[in-house]
């Protein structure tokens, strides 16, 4: 609301309007605060994609449009995009078929330095939380190399997680969940909302 108020104050000064809209979109887009994606999507749609940002050229506008479409699927409160992937025994599992009050979805890579450090910590937390909560951990590897993936699972004692992968890269998980780096974590409620 404050951003809308601030932008409204610039209605008589096109240079100031341009600067405040640009800065507001940029701050929301680059923020490390969880949930700021919603502010970015709102601002981008209402100013850039609506045509009010006359200074944005078509290639940049196309990039913003694609970014908004990607983020809208994974905003807090959105229904988590459905995934169907293979588990370690080559059975297809539907993300939406997994029943729990809370599902923690972890996208990781066996040779990712941050994953090697953080995944065992999350497993420790999971083992503590599952005593009091109906919670599932789903680990989705971004690699297709099953041998290294399963070796990581066993070496880090992650046997109670549901592990999924896509050996043929047929699932749109990267696009649906904006996986550009690992690890990336989502918490999904019983109603399948992020």
MOTAQUI-V172890 format. One record per helix or strand. SS is the DSSP state (A for helix, B for strand). FROM is the first residue (numbers start at 0). LEN is the number of residues. If there is no record, write none. Layout:
SS,FROM,LEN ; SS,FROM,LEN
This chain:
A,1,7 ; A,13,17 ; A,35,13 ; A,57,15 ; B,78,1 ; B,83,4 ; B,91,3 ; A,94,3 ; B,101,7 ; A,112,17 ; B,134,7 ; A,145,10 ; B,161,4 ; A,172,4 ; B,183,6 ; B,192,1
